[in-house]
Protein backbone atom coordinates (compact mmCIF):
# COMPACT_ATOMS: atom_id res chain seq x y z
CA UNK A 1 0.00 0.00 0.00
CA UNK A 2 1.32 3.45 -0.92
CA UNK A 3 2.97 5.52 1.82
CA UNK A 4 1.70 9.08 2.33
CA UNK A 5 4.04 11.48 4.15
CA UNK A 6 2.39 14.62 5.46
CA UNK A 7 2.43 17.29 8.15
CA UNK A 8 -0.10 19.00 10.40
CA UNK A 9 -0.74 22.68 9.64
CA UNK A 10 -1.78 24.46 12.83
CA UNK A 11 -0.49 28.03 12.52
CA UNK A 12 -3.11 29.11 10.01
CA UNK A 13 -0.77 30.81 7.54
CA UNK A 14 -1.30 30.19 3.81
CA UNK A 15 2.42 30.91 3.35
CA UNK A 16 3.33 28.00 5.62
CA UNK A 17 0.87 25.74 3.82
CA UNK A 18 2.33 26.77 0.49
CA UNK A 19 5.85 26.14 1.78
CA UNK A 20 4.90 22.63 2.92
CA UNK A 21 3.71 21.90 -0.63
CA UNK A 22 6.90 23.38 -2.11
CA UNK A 23 8.91 21.05 0.14
CA UNK A 24 7.12 18.10 -1.42
CA UNK A 25 4.83 16.69 1.27
CA UNK A 26 2.29 14.22 -0.11
CA UNK A 27 -0.45 15.74 2.06
CA UNK A 28 -1.08 18.36 4.71
CA UNK A 29 -3.64 18.34 7.50
CA UNK A 30 -5.25 21.75 7.91
CA UNK A 31 -6.50 21.67 11.49
CA UNK A 32 -9.86 23.16 12.42
CA UNK A 33 -10.00 21.21 15.69
CA UNK A 34 -6.91 22.41 17.58
CA UNK A 35 -5.25 24.75 15.09
CA UNK A 36 -5.24 28.55 14.87
CA UNK A 37 -7.22 28.49 11.62
CA UNK A 38 -10.83 29.67 11.37
CA UNK A 39 -13.34 28.10 9.04
CA UNK A 40 -13.78 31.36 7.13
CA UNK A 41 -10.05 31.54 6.37
CA UNK A 42 -9.86 27.96 5.09
CA UNK A 43 -10.37 28.76 1.36
CA UNK A 44 -7.13 30.77 1.31
CA UNK A 45 -5.29 27.82 2.84
CA UNK A 46 -6.63 25.61 0.07
CA UNK A 47 -5.69 28.16 -2.60
CA UNK A 48 -2.10 28.03 -1.33
CA UNK A 49 -1.96 24.40 -2.51
CA UNK A 50 -3.32 25.07 -5.98
CA UNK A 51 -1.11 23.70 -8.73
CA UNK A 52 0.76 21.37 -6.38
CA UNK A 53 0.33 17.60 -6.03
CA UNK A 54 -0.02 17.96 -2.24
CA UNK A 55 -3.36 16.65 -0.98
CA UNK A 56 -5.39 18.93 1.26
CA UNK A 57 -6.99 17.10 4.18
CA UNK A 58 -9.01 19.18 6.64
CA UNK A 59 -9.60 18.05 10.19
CA UNK A 60 -13.10 19.20 11.05
CA UNK A 61 -13.83 20.05 14.68
CA UNK A 62 -16.79 17.67 14.80
CA UNK A 63 -18.70 15.46 12.33
CA UNK A 64 -21.29 18.10 11.47
CA UNK A 65 -22.68 17.36 7.97
CA UNK A 66 -22.87 21.04 7.00
CA UNK A 67 -19.23 21.67 7.96
CA UNK A 68 -18.02 18.52 6.19
CA UNK A 69 -19.89 19.48 3.01
CA UNK A 70 -18.54 23.06 3.03
CA UNK A 71 -14.95 21.91 3.50
CA UNK A 72 -15.23 19.54 0.54
CA UNK A 73 -17.11 22.06 -1.60
CA UNK A 74 -14.29 24.52 -0.99
CA UNK A 75 -11.86 22.07 -2.55
CA UNK A 76 -10.39 19.86 0.17
CA UNK A 77 -9.45 16.40 -1.09
CA UNK A 78 -10.67 14.84 2.12
CA UNK A 79 -11.42 15.15 5.80
CA UNK A 80 -10.11 13.85 9.10
CA UNK A 81 -12.76 13.37 11.77
CA UNK A 82 -11.74 13.25 15.46
CA UNK A 83 -13.10 10.78 18.03
CA UNK A 84 -14.76 8.24 15.76
CA UNK A 85 -15.70 5.61 18.33
CA UNK A 86 -18.13 3.29 16.56
CA UNK A 87 -19.03 1.96 13.14
CA UNK A 88 -22.26 3.99 13.29
CA UNK A 89 -20.26 7.19 13.77
CA UNK A 90 -17.98 6.21 10.88
CA UNK A 91 -21.01 5.65 8.63
CA UNK A 92 -22.32 9.08 9.68
CA UNK A 93 -19.05 10.64 8.46
CA UNK A 94 -19.20 8.80 5.14
CA UNK A 95 -22.86 9.75 4.72
CA UNK A 96 -22.06 13.45 5.22
CA UNK A 97 -19.07 13.41 2.86
CA UNK A 98 -20.42 11.45 -0.11
CA UNK A 99 -23.11 11.97 -2.70
CA UNK A 100 -26.12 9.69 -3.24
CA UNK A 101 -26.45 6.74 -3.41
CA UNK A 102 -23.50 6.37 -0.99
CA UNK A 103 -24.46 9.33 1.20
CA UNK A 104 -26.57 12.46 1.50
CA UNK A 105 -24.14 15.26 0.61
CA UNK A 106 -25.86 17.95 -1.41
CA UNK A 107 -24.75 18.54 -5.01
CA UNK A 108 -23.62 21.94 -6.28
CA UNK A 109 -21.67 22.17 -9.52
CA UNK A 110 -20.69 25.82 -8.99
CA UNK A 111 -18.53 25.37 -5.89
CA UNK A 112 -14.77 25.91 -5.83
CA UNK A 113 -14.11 22.15 -5.91
CA UNK A 114 -15.46 22.16 -9.48
CA UNK A 115 -13.91 25.44 -10.59
CA UNK A 116 -17.09 27.39 -9.84
CA UNK A 117 -18.77 25.49 -12.66
CA UNK A 118 -15.79 25.50 -15.05
CA UNK A 119 -14.57 21.94 -14.31
CA UNK A 120 -17.62 19.78 -14.03
CA UNK A 121 -16.96 16.14 -13.11
CA UNK A 122 -17.65 13.51 -15.73
CA UNK A 123 -19.33 10.27 -14.79
CA UNK A 124 -19.48 9.27 -11.13
CA UNK A 125 -18.93 12.06 -8.62
CA UNK A 126 -15.52 11.84 -6.87
CA UNK A 127 -15.25 10.19 -3.47
CA UNK A 128 -13.27 12.06 -0.80
CA UNK A 129 -10.51 10.73 1.43
CA UNK A 130 -11.93 10.06 4.90
CA UNK A 131 -9.55 9.52 7.82
CA UNK A 132 -11.31 8.30 10.98
CA UNK A 133 -9.40 9.13 14.15
CA UNK A 134 -9.09 6.37 16.74
CA UNK A 135 -8.51 8.16 20.03
CA UNK A 136 -10.28 6.25 22.81
CA UNK A 137 -10.36 2.82 24.41
CA UNK A 138 -13.86 2.38 22.97
CA UNK A 139 -12.62 3.15 19.46
CA UNK A 140 -9.80 0.60 19.82
CA UNK A 141 -12.34 -2.11 20.68
CA UNK A 142 -14.41 -1.11 17.65
CA UNK A 143 -11.50 -0.53 15.26
CA UNK A 144 -12.27 -3.57 13.08
CA UNK A 145 -15.91 -2.53 12.68
CA UNK A 146 -14.89 1.05 11.86
CA UNK A 147 -12.36 -0.14 9.28
CA UNK A 148 -15.05 -2.31 7.68
CA UNK A 149 -17.22 0.73 6.88
CA UNK A 150 -17.24 1.36 3.13
CA UNK A 151 -15.90 4.82 2.36
CA UNK A 152 -13.43 5.03 5.24
CA UNK A 153 -9.98 5.46 3.71
CA UNK A 154 -7.83 4.94 6.79
CA UNK A 155 -7.80 4.72 10.56
CA UNK A 156 -5.70 7.51 12.04
CA UNK A 157 -4.40 7.25 15.60
CA UNK A 158 -4.37 10.34 17.77
CA UNK A 159 -1.52 9.37 20.13
CA UNK A 160 -2.05 12.13 22.71
CA UNK A 161 -5.81 11.56 23.04
CA UNK A 162 -5.49 7.78 23.03
CA UNK A 163 -2.80 7.80 25.72
CA UNK A 164 -4.85 10.21 27.83
CA UNK A 165 -8.06 8.20 27.46
CA UNK A 166 -6.38 4.92 28.40
CA UNK A 167 -4.94 6.48 31.57
CA UNK A 168 -8.14 8.32 32.48
CA UNK A 169 -10.14 5.08 32.29
CA UNK A 170 -7.46 2.96 33.96
CA UNK A 171 -7.50 0.71 30.93
CA UNK A 172 -5.53 -2.52 31.41
CA UNK A 173 -4.45 -2.48 27.75
CA UNK A 174 -1.00 -1.03 27.11
CA UNK A 175 -0.79 1.77 24.54
CA UNK A 176 1.47 -0.25 22.22
CA UNK A 177 -0.98 -3.17 22.27
CA UNK A 178 -3.76 -0.80 21.22
CA UNK A 179 -1.64 0.57 18.38
CA UNK A 180 -0.91 -2.94 17.09
CA UNK A 181 -4.61 -3.80 17.28
CA UNK A 182 -5.59 -0.73 15.25
CA UNK A 183 -2.96 -1.42 12.58
CA UNK A 184 -4.16 -5.03 12.31
CA UNK A 185 -7.80 -3.93 11.98
CA UNK A 186 -6.91 -1.57 9.14
CA UNK A 187 -4.77 -4.18 7.38
CA UNK A 188 -7.45 -6.88 7.66
CA UNK A 189 -9.93 -4.62 5.85
CA UNK A 190 -7.42 -3.34 3.28
CA UNK A 191 -7.54 0.16 4.72
CA UNK A 192 -4.71 2.53 5.44
CA UNK A 193 -3.51 3.37 8.94
CA UNK A 194 -1.96 6.63 10.08
CA UNK A 195 -0.45 8.40 13.06
CA UNK A 196 1.08 11.72 14.07
CA UNK A 197 4.86 11.34 14.42
CA UNK A 198 6.52 13.70 16.88
CA UNK A 199 10.05 12.31 16.48
CA UNK A 200 11.49 11.68 13.02
CA UNK A 201 13.52 8.75 14.35
CA UNK A 202 10.24 6.85 14.91
CA UNK A 203 9.35 6.93 11.21
CA UNK A 204 11.03 3.71 10.13
CA UNK A 205 9.62 1.73 13.06
CA UNK A 206 6.11 2.94 12.30
CA UNK A 207 6.45 2.19 8.60
CA UNK A 208 7.59 -1.33 9.49
CA UNK A 209 4.48 -1.78 11.63
CA UNK A 210 2.36 -1.03 8.57
CA UNK A 211 1.48 2.65 8.86
CA UNK A 212 0.73 4.22 5.49
CA UNK A 213 -0.32 7.77 6.51
CA UNK A 214 2.47 9.43 8.50
CA UNK A 215 2.14 13.04 9.67
CA UNK A 216 5.65 14.24 10.45
CA UNK A 217 4.96 16.68 13.29
CA UNK A 218 3.21 20.06 12.95
CA UNK A 219 4.28 23.46 11.69
CA UNK A 220 3.73 24.95 15.15
CA UNK A 221 5.97 22.37 16.85
CA UNK A 222 8.68 22.78 14.23
CA UNK A 223 8.71 26.57 14.62
CA UNK A 224 8.69 26.26 18.42
CA UNK A 225 11.65 23.88 18.45
CA UNK A 226 13.51 26.04 15.94
CA UNK A 227 13.01 29.12 18.13
CA UNK A 228 14.21 27.20 21.20
CA UNK A 229 17.34 25.89 19.47
CA UNK A 230 18.27 29.32 18.15
CA UNK A 231 17.65 30.98 21.50
CA UNK A 232 19.70 28.38 23.37
CA UNK A 233 22.55 28.85 20.88
CA UNK A 234 22.39 32.63 21.30
CA UNK A 235 22.30 32.44 25.10
CA UNK A 236 25.41 30.24 25.05
CA UNK A 237 27.30 32.69 22.85
TIVOPA-571801 format. One record per residue (C-alpha): y, x, z. Coordinates in steps of 0.1 Angstrom, whole numbers, plus 5000, padded with zeros to 4 digits. Layout:
N
YXZ...
This chain:
237
500050005000503450134991505550305018509150175023511550405042514650245055517350245081519049995104522749935096524549825128528049955125529149695100530849925075530249875038530950245033528050335056525750095038526850235005526150595018522650495029521950374994523450694979521150895001518150714986516750485013514250234999515749955021518449895047518349645075521749485079521749355115523249015124521249005157522449315176524749485151528649485149528549285116529748925114528148675090531448625071531549005064528049015051528848965014530849295013527849475028525649345001528249434974528049794987524449804975525149674940523749894913521450084936517650034940518050004978516649664990518949465013517149305042519249105066518049045102519248695111520148625147517748325148515548135123518147875115517447735080521047715070521748085080518548205062519548015030523148155030521948505035519548485005522148294984524548574990522148814974519948965002516449064989514848935021515148865058513848995091513448725118513348835155510848695180508248525158505648435183503348195166502048105131504047775133507247975138506248205109505747905086509147775097510648095085508848085051509847715047513547795052513448095029511447964999512047694973509747394968506747364966506447654990509347555012512547345015515347595006518047414986518547534950521947644937522247834905525847934910525448154941525948524942522148594941522248454905525448614894527448294902525548124873525548424849521948544857519848244860516148304869513548244843510348074852509348054889512148114914511848454931510248474965512148674992510748955014510148815049509549045078508348875110509149065142506449095167508249155200506348975228502848965244502448615230503148745195500649025198497948775207498948565177499548855153496448775131497548415127501148515119499948765093497748505077500748285069501448285031504848415024505048665052505549005037504949225068504749225106507549435120507349565156510349565178509449855201512149795227511649425230507849455230507849725257510249525278508249195275504949365284506549515316508349195325505148995323503049255340500749255309497549455314497549555277499049905271501849925245499850155222496849905223499249625212500649845184497149915171496249545173499349445152498649705126495049585123496149225120498449315091495849525074493149255077495449015058496749265033500249255047502549535054503449655089506649805101508449965131511750115141511350495144513750655169512351015165511751155130508851355143506851025149506950935112503751105101501750965131502950615123502250645086498750765095498250455116499050245086502650155089504250075055507849975065509450255085513050215097514250575104516750505133520150325129523550435117524950375151522450605169522850875142526650875146526350875184523951165184526051355159529151305181527251425212525951735195529351835181531051775215528451975234528952255209532652245213532452235251530252545251532752735229
